[in-house]
Amino acid sequence: MESKLYKILLLYYDLMNLYGDWANAAVMERELVYRGFNAVLEKKSVGDKIDFTLYDFIFIGSGTERSQIACMRDLVQYKDAFLKQIEAGVPVLATGNSHELFGKSVTHSNGECHEMLGLLDFETTRENTRVTGDCLCRCSFIKEGLIGFINRAGGSQKGDIRRPFSVTPREGARFAACDEGIMYKNLLGTYLTGPVLVRNPPLMTYFADIISGEYADVEHIRSDKFFEYQGKAYYTALAQMKEI
């Protein structure tokens, strides 16, 4: 019997990929293949025709403020189709400032305001400061916690929103402890940037379980050397972060 085929969408791969965020889509493809499924990774960007109904997992990474607006201008034509898939439970991961796309608006420090997708009731306001540093994110669905790096424009998000992460910054980070991120059905957004799934095998497992509908214990990080080293790196960094 032929294995099920899962399709992964790397959305705006060229514009929203500041810190190697594309690796999140690549490692998910590898994870699904490791589990015995067939998986294919497709890349789409501005000007491409996108059928969101084709995909079992959608990833979008971090970008500059200018790139974010360019993507929003393109994405608006697919707004209803994209949001329909989210409502249907298709898993979506948005890292960095891409998760701001799912709010109502983004206002820049110069007062310029841009309308976003409006799925969730929050508004982002930016300031001429930077929020940067390594951090530990605690949440209810990953008992070990997540490690990561934040580098975003200063400012705030206001509105009725479920914050999945309680963030503890590493010493020297340019921000205080806070709650952050968005969570709605199987959409998860966070200001964590870069290869978040590579650095956090439990989060990769969490999404792969949702995609495939099959539960796999995190301890299946496993005999393959990639997963072995990935697991060691995660637990080493996690131990260091918990020393804060």
N, C-alpha and C positions, 0 to 999 in steps of 0.2 A: 504494500500500500504506500502510495506516494505521500511524503510529508506535506503538511500544510504550508502554504506560502504566506509569509507576512511581508507587508510592504511598509517601508520606513520613509518618511518625507523629511529631508533636510531643507527647511524653508529659509530662503534668502541666504544661502550658503556663502555668498561672496560679500554681502553687505553686513550681515550680522554674525561676525566671526572674529571678534577682536582678540581673543585669548585662546585660540585653538578650540573654540566651542564645538566645531564640527566633529571632534572626536567622540562626543556624546552619541551621535547618530551611528558612527562607525562601530563603537564598542557594543551598542545594542544589537547591531546586525551580527556581530561575532557571538554575542551571548545567545541569541536565538538559534544560530547554527550549532553552537555547542550543545544546546538542548535537543538537537535532532530535527529541527525544523529547517525549511528553506526560507531564506530572507533576502530581500533585495532593497538596496538603498538608492533612492532617487533624489536628485537635487533640483530645486526650482527657485527662480529668482524673478526680479522685476521683468515683466514682458512675457514670461512663460505662461502657458495655459495650465491651470491647476484644477484638478478634479479631486476635491478633498475626500470624496466617498471611497477612493481607492486605497486609503492608507490606514494602517493599524497602529501607527505611532507617528507623532509629529513633533519635531524638535525645531526650535528657533533660538539662536544664541544672542550674544550681546553685540552692540554696535555703537558707533558714534551717534550723537543726537541728530546729526544731519541724515545719517543712514536710516535711523529709526523713522524719521518723517517720510523719507522716500519710500520705505517699505509700507508704511501706513497708507500712503496715497495709492499704492498698487493693490494692497490687500482689501481696500474698501469695496472693490468690485466683487469680492468673494465673501463679504461679511456674512451674509445670511447662510451661505453654504458651510462656511467654516464654523460658525457658532452652532449650527444644527448638529454638526459632528461632535462638538464638545458636549452639547446637551445629551447626545446619544451615548456618551461615555467613552469616546475614543481618547486614549491617553495622550496628553500633550505636556511637554516639558519646555518651559521658557526661562532661560538664564539671563542674568544681567538686566539691562533696561528693556529687553523685549517683553517682559511680563507687564510693563506699563501699557502695552498695546491693548490689554483687556479691560482697562479702566475707561472712565468717561472722557478724560482729557489730560493733556500734559501742557503745563505753562512754563515757559522758559524764564530765565532771570530778567530778560528784557521786556517781559510782559506779553510776549507772543504766545498765543494759546492755540493748541492743535487738538481737534476732536479725535478720540480713539474709538475702538470697537464698541465700547459701552456694555460689555457683557457683565461687568461687575461695577458696583456703585462706589468707585473711589476716583479721586483726582490727584494727579501728581504735580507738585510745584517744585521748581528747581531754583537753586541759588548758585552764586559764583564761588563755590567751595567744592572740595573733593572729600569723599568718605572712602577711606582705603584701609586695608589690613586683613590679616588672616583671622579666622574666627571659627568657633565651634557652634553649630546650630543644633539645638535639641528640639525634638518633635515627638508626637505621640505614635507615629507609624514606623519610625526607625529607632529602636531602643538604644542603639549604640550612639546615635547622633551623627551629624554630618560635619566634615571638615571642608573648609573652602576659603576663597579669597574674594573680597568685595572691593570694587573700585567703581564708584558711581558719583554722579553730581550730587552735591548736598541739596537739602530740601526736605520735603515731607510728602506723605500721602494721607489724605483725609477721606473718610467715608465709611460706609458700613461694609466691613471686609473681614473675612476670616484669616487671621495670621497664623500660619502653620509653624513658624520657627521662633524660638527664643534664642537670641544670639548673644554669645559671650565673646568679645574681641580679645585677641591675643595682646599681651603687653606691647605698647608702642603703636597700636592701631589708632587711626585718626577718627574714632567714633566710640561712643559709649554703648553699653549693653542695651539691646532693644529687641522688639518683636518685628518680624519682617516676613515678606513673601505673600503669595496668594494661593488659595486652594479652593477649587470648585469642581465637584465630581472628580474626574480623573485628570483635570488640569492642575499642574503645579508650576508656580512661578516663584523665582527667587532672584535676589540681587547677587547671589553667588555667580561667579563667572568662570569661564574656562571649561576644562574637561571634568565636570562635576561627577558624572557617572563613572569615569575612569578612577577618580580619586575615592569614590564612595561605593564599593561593591554592594552594600546592602540596599542602596537606592536603585542601583542597576537591577538587582534582583526584584525589588518592589515593582518596578515598571514592567520587567519581563514577565512577572507573574500575572499582571493585569492584561498584558498583551496576549499571552498564550492561554490564559485561563487555567494555568497549572501552577500549583505552589511548589517552590523549590527552596529548601533550607539554605540559608546563607553559607553554611558549611560546605556546600558543593563547590566552593572555591578551594580547591580540587587538585587534580594531578597535573593539569596543564600548567606549564611554566609561567605563562602570562598571568593566569589567575592566581597562581601561587605568589608571584611577586606583587601583583596588584593588592592582594590581601595583606601581605606583610607591610607594604607601604602605608596602607590605610590604618592598620592597627598601631603602627609606630607613630604616625602623625596624630592619631586619636589620643594616644597616651600622653604625648607632648602637650596637646591642647588642654587636656584635662588637668594638667599641672597648674593651670592659670589660677 
